[in-house]
């Protein structure tokens, strides 16, 4: 009798809560084993791991400061040591701190670039090296398109405004990296961007304001967590997609906004 292949493993950064948690739970329900990355939300990460397990998906928590290059370079090997393999990375975690042209500093830019751009590139690099190592040992059958990196971006890259200046620059750099990584890591690893619109509220928005802003799109609604999760799953499962970004925003990128949603 043929031996069944082990369930695939995905590392989801920022998976302890909010959108990252929803992605982790959906992938666990779909049969993935999930590495739940967190920075400071250890209690939330533990709950996400437990909830993934209830969905028949094995999971484990992994702490890492994404602005620390040495720590990021150790993250994927830790996941591999625990699960024996990694098949995909979802770069969901983001530093999102307000600055403007007037308040811009090298320090603010570096902080966002390290965690939002540099960490995602290093994890893509590490996944590619892992796949090459598995191929070299003969333990991996040729499966073009199986391995993927999904980078969470932002619709505001296609509808720019000057708020959250350093954050936006870091996401713009990651979007450019999508193209370069897709070329550099092919054919072993696909690289796909997913760019939501306004999806979840924050401490900067009242419930009423969020609902009003969420309706500001050609379709009358922006993205829901379920929309974004479905798109991440689609990008992971469709073996022909690489080097592009899927916008999931109800068309918000087609409308001109002078300010960031949280400051409107």
C-alpha positions in Angstrom: 0.0 0.0 0.0 1.3 3.5 -0.8 2.3 5.6 2.1 0.2 8.7 2.5 2.0 12.0 2.2 2.0 14.1 5.4 -0.3 17.1 5.5 1.4 20.3 4.2 2.8 22.8 6.6 2.2 26.6 6.4 3.9 29.3 8.5 1.5 32.2 9.1 3.1 35.3 10.6 1.0 37.4 12.9 -1.4 34.5 13.3 -2.3 35.0 17.0 -5.2 37.3 16.3 -7.2 39.4 13.8 -6.7 38.5 10.2 -3.7 36.2 10.7 -5.8 34.1 13.1 -8.6 33.8 10.6 -6.1 32.7 7.9 -4.6 30.1 10.3 -8.0 28.7 11.3 -9.2 28.4 7.7 -6.0 26.6 6.6 -6.2 24.3 9.5 -9.8 23.4 8.6 -8.5 22.8 5.0 -6.0 20.2 6.2 -2.9 22.3 6.7 -0.6 22.0 9.7 -0.1 25.5 10.9 2.9 27.2 12.4 1.4 30.1 14.4 3.9 33.0 14.5 3.5 35.7 17.2 5.5 38.6 18.6 3.9 39.6 21.9 0.5 37.9 21.9 1.6 34.6 23.5 -1.8 34.0 25.1 -3.7 34.6 21.9 -1.2 32.4 20.0 -1.9 29.6 22.4 -5.7 29.9 21.8 -5.2 30.0 18.0 -3.1 26.8 18.2 -5.8 25.1 20.3 -8.6 26.2 18.0 -6.6 24.9 14.9 -6.2 21.6 16.7 -10.0 21.4 17.2 -10.4 21.8 13.4 -8.2 18.7 12.9 -5.2 20.7 11.9 -2.0 20.2 13.9 -0.5 23.5 15.0 2.3 25.0 17.2 3.3 28.5 18.3 6.5 30.2 17.3 7.8 33.5 18.7 9.9 35.8 16.6 10.7 39.5 16.5 10.4 40.2 12.8 12.6 43.3 12.9 15.5 41.1 14.1 17.2 39.6 11.1 19.0 36.9 13.1 15.7 35.8 14.7 13.9 35.8 11.4 16.6 33.6 9.9 16.1 31.1 12.8 12.3 31.0 12.4 11.8 28.7 9.4 14.4 26.2 10.7 12.5 26.0 14.0 9.3 25.3 12.1 11.1 22.6 10.1 12.5 21.1 13.2 9.0 20.8 14.7 7.0 19.7 11.7 9.7 18.1 9.5 8.9 20.4 6.6 7.4 23.7 5.4 5.4 24.0 2.2 4.2 27.6 2.3 4.6 31.0 4.1 1.9 33.6 4.5 3.5 36.9 5.4 0.6 38.5 7.2 2.2 40.4 10.1 2.8 44.1 9.7 4.1 47.0 11.6 1.6 49.8 11.1 2.5 53.0 12.8 1.5 56.5 11.7 3.9 59.0 10.2 3.7 61.6 7.5 6.1 63.4 5.2 6.4 66.0 7.9 7.3 63.5 10.7 9.3 61.1 8.5 12.6 59.8 9.9 15.1 57.2 8.9 14.2 55.3 12.1 10.5 55.1 11.2 11.3 53.9 7.7 13.9 51.3 8.9 11.4 49.9 11.5 8.8 49.3 8.9 11.1 48.1 6.2 12.8 45.5 8.5 9.6 43.9 9.7 7.3 44.4 6.7 9.7 43.9 3.8 13.0 42.4 5.0 11.4 39.7 7.1 9.1 38.6 4.3 12.0 38.4 1.8 14.2 36.4 4.2 11.3 33.9 4.9 10.8 33.5 1.1 14.6 32.9 0.7 14.5 30.3 3.5 11.6 28.5 2.0 13.3 28.3 -1.3 16.5 26.9 0.3 14.4 24.3 2.2 12.7 23.1 -1.0 16.1 22.9 -2.8 17.5 20.8 0.1 14.5 18.5 0.0 15.0 18.0 -3.8 18.7 17.4 -3.4 18.1 14.5 -0.9 15.6 12.9 -3.3 12.8 13.0 -0.7 10.7 15.4 -2.7 8.8 14.4 -5.9 8.7 17.0 -8.6 5.5 19.1 -8.0 5.7 22.4 -9.9 3.7 25.1 -8.1 3.2 23.3 -4.8 5.3 25.7 -2.7 4.3 29.3 -2.3 4.8 32.5 -0.5 1.8 34.8 0.0 2.5 38.4 0.9 -0.3 40.5 2.4 -0.2 44.0 0.9 -2.7 46.9 0.8 -5.1 48.4 -1.7 -3.6 51.8 -1.0 -0.6 50.9 -3.1 -3.0 51.3 -6.1 -4.7 54.3 -4.5 -1.9 56.2 -2.7 -2.2 58.9 -0.1 0.6 60.3 2.1 -0.7 59.0 5.4 1.3 56.1 7.1 4.2 57.1 4.9 6.8 54.6 6.0 4.3 51.8 6.2 3.2 52.4 2.7 6.8 52.6 1.4 7.5 49.2 3.1 4.5 47.6 1.4 5.4 49.2 -2.0 8.8 47.6 -1.6 7.3 44.3 -0.8 5.0 44.5 -3.8 8.1 45.1 -6.0 9.8 42.2 -4.3 6.9 40.0 -5.4 8.0 40.3 -9.0 11.7 39.8 -8.4 11.2 36.9 -6.0 8.8 35.2 -8.4 11.5 35.2 -11.0 14.4 34.4 -8.7 12.7 31.5 -6.8 11.0 29.8 -9.8 10.3 27.1 -10.5 10.5 25.8 -7.0 8.5 28.5 -5.2 5.6 30.7 -6.3 5.2 34.3 -4.9 1.8 36.0 -4.8 0.5 39.2 -3.3 -3.0 39.6 -1.7 -4.1 43.2 -1.2 -7.2 43.7 0.9 -9.1 46.9 1.3 -10.6 48.1 4.6 -11.3 44.7 6.3 -11.2 45.1 10.1 -11.8 48.0 12.4 -9.2 49.4 14.8 -9.0 51.6 17.9 -8.9 54.6 15.5 -12.4 53.9 14.2 -15.8 53.7 15.9 -18.1 50.9 14.8 -20.3 53.4 13.0 -17.4 55.0 11.2 -16.0 51.6 10.1 -19.4 50.6 8.7 -19.6 53.8 6.7 -16.1 53.6 5.3 -16.5 49.9 4.5 -19.3 50.8 2.1 -17.1 53.2 0.2 -16.4 51.1 -2.8 -17.9 50.5 -6.3 -19.4 47.3 -5.0 -20.8 48.9 -1.9 -18.6 46.9 0.4 -15.0 46.4 1.0 -13.3 43.1 1.9 -14.4 40.9 4.8 -12.0 38.5 6.6 -13.7 35.6 4.8 -12.9 37.3 1.4 -9.2 37.7 2.3 -9.0 34.2 3.7 -10.6 32.7 0.6 -8.1 34.6 -1.6 -5.1 33.4 0.4 -6.4 29.8 0.0 -6.9 30.3 -3.7 -3.4 31.7 -4.1 -1.9 28.7 -2.2 -3.8 26.1 -4.1 -3.6 27.5 -7.7 -0.3 26.2 -9.0 -0.2 28.6 -12.0 -0.3 31.9 -10.2 3.0 33.7 -9.4 4.5 37.2 -9.7 1.2 39.1 -9.4 -1.1 40.6 -6.7 -4.8 39.8 -6.2 -6.8 42.9 -5.0 -9.6 42.0 -2.7 -11.2 45.3 -1.8 -14.6 45.7 -3.5 -12.9 48.0 -5.9 -11.8 50.6 -3.3 -8.5 51.0 -5.3 -10.6 52.5 -8.1 -11.8 55.4 -5.8 -9.6 58.3 -4.9 -9.1 58.8 -1.1 -7.1 61.8 0.0 -6.5 60.3 3.5 -6.0 56.9 5.0 -9.3 55.3 6.1 -8.3 55.6 9.8 -7.9 59.3 9.4 -10.9 60.1 7.3 
